[in-house]
């Protein structure tokens, strides 16, 4: 039975919408476990698995791990079993999970928008070198993600993370997943409000709290006070977006119910103004609604976006105010989302006279060695710290103006350019079949090869075209809001199944946000991807009007130009 002590008594006048059938909502009395995931969480709070890892599994080895912990509760510690090598994408949906499991783990380390000092970056690099076969990826959740982790090494890894002020706690699971914070919080000259203290407060209060360790599914948080909306607020369960009230000054609007995967929905702005010191309380209210009223019967319908879609923004706000906050929120028009780039690549002014520098790994792939080298450069050039971004990038904070040129040259040598091509800057990729048990196709290597080929074919591209490569339908790389979104699947060619992609074209977040256009029965093989994108981009460059963005062109272009059936020639 769930413990509902943490939810205030409902106000007498709040009418709660009831679905036509029981959906496993605790607050409506449906508390019996309805699937194996709910049963597992009822059997034992997943937070308790930490001690078993420290004192049993790390000492007795992989074979000693209880399957319910291995494929369930370990996720609350940021640990997933990774895909066994040599299993092709056609087996992903056919084999049982234990057949896909390798005896090694993926480990996610949350940064939550924190400024990582050189010592913290060095610690992250040392973990990759010493325990992860030199792997390390920057993810679009501002995590560092490792592979090849042995259960025996986890206690020492956690020790190093603790010393660096970092953690993998609740980096996965039906929990408050790692937060997205503005990479330039507190330093950007054009920032509306610095939300760093609010994210710190949420983390201190609620990460590891049993009252918030059992959501129906994952719960994703974003917060930014930057006008570029640099944390993809449209695609998060809850997002706090900087705004200015004409009387009260800078604060935050609240957006709820965003998420992608197979049923994408954009977040709904509530049209409110809340001050910085109330963000954590409002976060707990939104999270509490999800915990208490979220749908638990079916995993496929258990994200907050489904509840928000059924209730609507007005009802959600009413329940939040009456049941969870005990007061009305101040109304304020929601800030419009700009159509500008959000990745902070390049050299920019800070409000203190220093500079920040955004750099681009290719498709988020770095390594332990590279992170150690980055720490060396940060110390050499007096860089205050680094932040990870929701676009698989890294931003270096607090660079003296007279150190910028030398730093840029050293970063180029390291492989982290602040002057990347449009293709390297604008391409993201999820983990893919190399390590992920859900994936169907390769993504990281394919994305890096694609970037190299497009740089060769379009060396002087004058406008950003985002390419997001995903290994399955789950949209970890946000395929639906990319100019060119690639969803991995198997494609039949001459009776043989080969790796390929369903294509989404013209998706965009921000101003005029829209999901990418899918062309009926149109798929592209992985081998044919370079030529297909070349054809589509060539058509855009020939057919565009002055200043027309790729997404706007896609919305009006003839389908034969989008399918690559016809390639226009330059006049």
C-alpha positions, 0 to 999 in steps of 0.5 A: 500500500503506498504511503500517502502521508505526504499529500495534503488533504484534497480541498472540498471544491476540487473536482478530480477528473476520473477516467472511464476505467481504473488506471492505477491512480493511488489518490483515487484508491487504486493501490494494488500493483497492476504490473510487474514493475509496480509489484517490484517497487511495492516489494522493496523501495528501490533506494534500499538496493544501494546497501546490497550493492555495497555490501553483498553484490560488489563482494560476491560478483555478478552471479549473486545479484537478485534478478529483481534488483538487476533488472529493476532496482539497480536503475535507481542507482544509475545502473543498467545492464548493457547489451551483450556484444554480437546480438543484432537489432533483429533480436532486440524485441525477440529475446528475453531481457536476460538473454540480452544482458551482459555482465557489465553495466552502463552507469549514468552520473547526474550533473543537475546543471552543476558547475564542475570544477577542474577536479570534478572533471578529472575525477570523471575522467579517471573513472572512465580510464580506470573502470570503463574501458576509457568510455564516457559520453555526454548525454542530452540529459547533462549526464556523463554515461559510462560503459563496461562497469563491473559490479565489483568496482561500483563502491570505488566509483561512488567514492570518487563521485562523492569526493567530487560532489557528484552522484548516480542516485536516481539517474535512472528508474521511476524517479526524479531523473537528472535535472537539466539546468542552464549551462550558463546560469549565473554568468550569461549577460542576457540571463533573466534569472539565475535558477541554480539555487532552486535546482540545488534545493530540489536536489538536496530536499528530494533526491533520495527521499522515499516520498518521491522514489516511486513515480509511475514512470520517469520524471524529467525536470528542466529549469532555465532563466536564459531567454534562449530556453536552453534546456528543451523545456517543451520536452520535459515533464516539468520545466521552469522557464524564466519570465518577468512579471510587470510588478514582481520582476524576474521569476519562473513560469511552469510548463508540464506534461512534455515528452517524446517517445512513441506518443510525443507531446509538447509541454503545456505552459501554466501561465504563472509566475513563481519566485525563485524561493518557491520553485522547490515547493512547486516542483514537489507539488507537480511531482506529487500530482504525478505520484498520486494521480499518474496512471500506473496500470499500463507502463505505456501510458504512465508518463505525466504527459498522458495525465496532462493531456486528459486533464488540461492545463487549467485543471492541472493548475487547479489541483496543484494550487488547491491540493498541493500548494494551498494557495493560488499562483500569480498569473502571468502570460507565458514567455514565447519560445525563441527560435534561436540556437540553444547550445551556447557553442563558441565564445560569449560574454559573461556579465562579469567581463569574462567569457564562456566557451561552448565546445562540441564533441561529435555526437556526444562521444568523449572518453575518460582520457579526453575528460582528463585532458580537458581538466588539464586545459581548464587548470592551464588556462584558469577556467573556473568550471564546466557545465554539460548541456542538453545538446551533448555539448560542454560549456567552459565558464569563467575564461579570462579574455586574454586566455581565449585564443590559446584555449581555443587552439588547445581545445582543437588539439584535444578534439573539442572544438569551439569552432565546429562545422554546422554538422558537428555542431548540430548532430546528436545521437543516442547510445545505440546498439553498441550498448543499449538493449532497446536499440535496433541500429548503430547510432554513435559511429553512424552519426560520426561517419555521417558528420564527416561525410556531410562536412566533405560534401557541404563544407560551407553550409551557412545555416544550422540543420539539426540531425538527431539519430536514435537507435529505436522509437524511444526518442532519447535523442529527441528525433521528433524536434530535429530538422532531420530526425532518424528513428532506427529500425530494420529495413527490408531490401531484396528480401534481407533486413538491414539497418535503417531509419524512419525519417522525421523532417522539419521538427523544431522546438522553440518558436512555432514548435512542431513535430517532424513530418513523417513521409508515408512508407518512407525509410532509408537504409543506414548505408544510403543515409549519406546520399539521402541527406545530401539530396534533401539538403541540396534541394533545400539549398536550391529551393529555399527563399531568402532566410528560410529555415530548413523546417519552414521549407519542409512544411511547404516542399513537394514530397518528391524533394523530401523523399530524395526522389528528385535532386534539384540542380543549382541554377 
